Amino acid sequence: MKIARFSVAGADPRFGIVDDDELVLLVGDPMVSGFDTTGERLPLKDVRLLAPVIPRSKVVCVGMNYAAHMADMHATELANPLIFLKPNTAVCGPGDAIQIPPVDGRIVHEGELAVVIGRVAKLVSAENALDYVFGYTIANDVSARDMMFADGQWARAKGYDTFCPLGPWIETELDTSSLEIQTFVSGEPRRHGNTSEMIHKVPEIIEFASSVWTLLPGDVICTGTPAGLGGFVDGDTVEIHIDGIGTLSNPARNRDTARPLPEGTQFD
């Protein structure tokens, strides 16, 4: 089941089930209210898709989770997942502009499978980890690559506003063991891999992350990017496709020309 968060004519965000080219409207946030429907339908073309979830507390990211990407970065494999945080203010939705800040160096794309947590999770075992998952979406872990090395840590380089596009919706039923992930910049193939190549799989990541932080409903875990290098600049469009979910597309704009976060964005 694909769950979209959307707005019509700037009204408050609502939720719906994607049914081909229509949305079946839900009574409320399905993470809170379940999947009761209102009986209404809307054409997808008449709505604006928003980030399918705004994490209440955090976006957890996993670095260097594909061997080929580690080789690209000249890194060595670690025993545990390499985890870090993005603020929820980094989240934006499908079609929103990735706002490129006025910094030196490359701005790069990292297309990733993202896990949406559905229940409070603390000290969860890998065996039970999927019981805490609401669904899956696509993330772009945008990074100011040269700033990462200059700073010696990643918080600033990965934490700018709009540096975590999510979407286009949440797929609640998905086997993540072997999904193709492809990233394109203005139609040019840039990254390609398969979730079967993950060093640390989804249950293991949830187990490890929940041993460090309490994961709250709506928190998002980005599971790492496959191999491929190259950045993007003002005027480019970054598209990430994951089998079983769909395609997340975002234009890139220099920050002084990008429009602000969309009306209706909420961070509570």
N, C-alpha and C positions, 0 to 999 in steps of 0.2 A: 504494500500500500504506500503510495506516495502522498506525503502531507506537505502542502504549500502554505506559506504565510504571505499574505498579500494585502494590498490596499486598492481602493477604488476612488479615484478623484480626490486623493489626499485624506480620505477618511481614516479612522483608527484601524490598525492592523486587524485582520481576521484570518481564520484558518479554513482550509478546505482540502478535500481528497481529490487528487488529480484523476479524472476519468476521461481518457483520450484528450480531446481538446476542450474539456469543460472542467469546472470545479464544483464538487458537491460540498456545499457549505456546512461547516461544523458549528455547534452551539458555542464552543469556547476553545480555549487552548487545550488540545488533546492530551498534553502531558499532565494537565490538571483535571480536565472535565471528561476525558474519554472521547469516544468517537461518535457521540450522538449527533445526528444531522438535523438541519432546520427544514429540509425539504426544498431548499432553494438551490438553483444551479446558475453559474455564471460562465460565459465563454472565457477561456484563458486569455484570449487576445484583448479582452476588455479590462484586464486587471494589471496592476503593477506588482510583480513578484518582489518580495522583500527577503532579506536574510531569513532563512527558515527558522532560525533560533538566535536569540541574543543571550549569550551565557550570563547567568546571574552573577557568577564570580570570576570565571577564568576560562581561557583557552590553553589547554595543555598541548605542547608540541613535542614531537620526538625527532631528534636530529640523527642523521647518519644511520638510517634504518634499512638501507639497501646497499649491498656490498659494492655495486657498480658506482653508486653515488659517492660512497666513501673513497673509492679510488679516484674519482674526479676531484675530490677535495683533499687528497693525499692524507687521509685519516686512517687510523687503525681501529679495529673492532673492539668494542667494550663489552664487558660481561653483562652489564645491565643497560636498559634503554637510557639514552641521553635525553633527559627531559628538561624543558624550560617553559616559561609562561609568556603569553601575549595578553595584554589587557583586553577587556571586552569592548573598549572603545576602538579597537583595531578592526572590528567586524563591520563589513558592509555587505550588500546583497548583489544578486545578479543584475548586470547592467549598470551598476554604480561605478563611477570613475575611481580607479586606483590613483590617489593623489601623490604625485612624485615630489618629495620635499627638495628644497634647494641645497643638496649635499653633493660632495664630490664622489665620483665612483659609480659603480654599476648598481642598478636596481634589477633584481632577478626574480623570476617566477619559481615557485615550487608547488606543483600540482600534487595534491594528496587526498587519500581517503580520510574522511573525518568521521569520528564516532560521536554520537549525541547521547549523553547519559540521561537516563530516565528516572533513576531512583538514587537516593542518598547512598553513596558507596564509600565505605571505609574498611580497610584491611580485607579486601575482597580476594578470594582465591581465584586462580585462573580457571579452575573447573566450574565455578559459578559466575564468572565475570559477565557472560553474555546475558544473564538474567537482569543486569543493571543497564542494559543498552536499550534506548528508545528507538534508535535507527541510525542511518548513515547518510552523509551528504558529501559534497565535494568542497575542499578548501584550497586556497592558494596562500601558502605561507610566504608572502612577499618579504624580501629581505634586501636591505642596503648592504651588499656583500662586502665592499671595501671597508665600510664602517665597522662591520663585525670584527675584522682583523685589527683595525686601528684602535678600537675601544678595548679589545681583549675580552669582551663579554657581549652578549647578544641582545640585551633588553632594548636598547635604543634602536639598533639596526632593524629589529623585527617588530617593534612595538608602535610604529607610527599609525595614526588614524588611517583607516582604509587598507591596512597591510594584512588583513585577513578576510578576503571575500569568501562568502559561504553561499552554497545553493546548488541547483535552483530550488530544490526541495529536499525533504527527508524521506528516504526509503526505509520503511520499517521492517521489511522482510528481505534479507539479503545474505547470501553465502559469500563471505569476503575472502575465501581461501584462494581464489584464482580470478582476479578481475584485472582486465587491461586498463592501464592509466596512460593517457596521452595528453601532452600539452603542445599547443600551437601558439605562435605569435604572428598575428596578421596572416594567418593561413599557412605559415611555415612550421613544419614539425620541429619541435625542440627537445621534448623529453618523452621517453616511452619506457614502460616497465609493466610488471604484473605483481599483484599483491602476494603471489606465491613466493616472490623473491624477498619478502620482508625478513629481516634478521629476527626481529621480535614481533610475534603475531599479536593480534588484537587482544585476546584474553591475557597474555603475559603483560602487555602494556597496561591494561586496566589494573591488574594485580599490583604492578610496581607503582603506578601513579597513585593508587588508593592507599598505598603504604606510606606515602609522603603527605598527600593532601586529601582531605575529605572532598569527594566529588559530589557536586550538587546537581539536581535535575536541571537540564539545560546546559550544563558544562559540555564543552567540546574537546575532543582529543584528536589532534592532527597526527597521523601515523607515519609521516616521513615521505620524502619524495624519491622517485626513481632517478636513474641516470639521465644526464643531459645538462648542458651548460648554455649560457647565453642570457642576456638581459632583455629589457624592453625600454622604450622611451616614449615620450609624449607623442600621441597619435596612434600608437600601436593598440591592438586588441589582443588580450590574452584569453585563450579558450582552453578549458580542461575538460576532457571527456573520460568518464569512468563507466564501464559496462554495468548495466543494471540500475544506474542512477540517471545519467543524462549528461548534459554539458553546462558548465558554468562559464559565462562570458563576461569580461569586464574591459572597458576601454581604459587607457592610461592617459592621464592629463597632468601637466605640471601644476603644482599646487595653486599657483596664483590664477590659473584659468579654470580649475576644476570647480564644479558646483559643490555646495556643502552636503553633508550627510542628508539623506532623504527625509522629508517630513514624515513623522510617525515612527522614526527610529526610537526605540526605548532600550534602556540599559538597567531596568530594575530586575 
